[in-house]
């Protein structure tokens, strides 16, 4: 039986070691298996880690060769890509348009992005939004039934560009303050964001453009979510449909480029992506301008002549694969890295306040959408993941379904079967460690919530009754509820 790993606070030194050497190099030491109260969030994959690097460890039960592959994928995930013609051809091909220079530029420490923190006296920010991007679309659908891209700027606003190419523009953000009270009289405030664009490089947006802000989420455990049996997710929808009450989740069905077919959506804020491979390929070309086998064309529109004329990178060609900028092996290693990132263990699982919060979580109907547990099967692409992720009892707290969350959270932008008011139930594991990893507690699809309680107070639509249940809680119960969620 494998032993779990516990983080002891030593600084990150990379994972260029395997087996027993991993523990020595990273500060992980063997410990006895945890008690059965739910600490092992990812089953045998769980790592006992806190602090800045809590989201950056491989699954604890990987074999030694897989740990080496994890290290290689980690390198290409974190390091910057460069413009063609630079001093290196190992990672060239950045742009023409881009948002970030690496995957880790948005998913800092494999964690969650946040909105800009600096605003002017009018309450507006003009800082570049890096970990927060703007999706763009107009009415209608693309050939696969997905969002119809804005004709001049495509499916997202790219805020940076290589030399000789104009950036597409910049995003603007301001907040209005909403005020309310709990039933016991305690006051609260919420931040309501308003988004816009400025300095557009290629003319105005289409008059029917819909804008959807998206924050980069933490990526722990995504390989385990990919390995949840589709039947279990569909059973969630069937159970909710048969039960009384307003909670009626539905699955999304989306086009998956790597498999060439329509699959169940699992990732993205609207469950608009089916596999880690598609998410990775889409992010490489959309966020960094790096083409790959299933995304071989730069995202230049017909209006953007300077973008189309920009030279392509040669790093993949140097490895024997021409016509793209990241070769299959490197791409697959980056996918494997993400798929095998371990969820960290729960903290304080037997604490009395945490246990009280767990009871309140269920009583408030939160667990209806945030389903606690599953047993994993296998991912869709065995070469891109590990068998170590199969057959694990995991505790992500999500039903993986779409729910109408009310007008307050609506972005008005459909995405495959998802309406402008629907959002996927996000997994809650690791939520209490975001502050350790990323230094903030911003939650929801655009980071508007400044913590767990504010996120709950933004719930509406199908979750309005749950929100009302929380509004009726006294201070001690609210604190217990938050403490439980932050223990996950």
Beta strands, then each sheet from edge to edge (+ up, - down):
strand 1: 4-7
strand 2: 28-31
strand 3: 47-48
strand 4: 97-98
strand 5: 124-125
strand 6: 132-141
strand 7: 147-148
strand 8: 160-161
strand 9: 170-181
strand 10: 187-198
strand 11: 210-215
strand 12: 253-256
strand 13: 261-264
strand 14: 374-375
strand 15: 393-394
strand 16: 402-404
strand 17: 422-424
sheet 1: 2+ 1- 3-
sheet 2: 4+ 8-
sheet 3: 5+ 9- 10+
sheet 4: 7+ 6- 11+
sheet 5: 12+ 13-
sheet 6: 14+ 15-
sheet 7: 16+ 17-
end
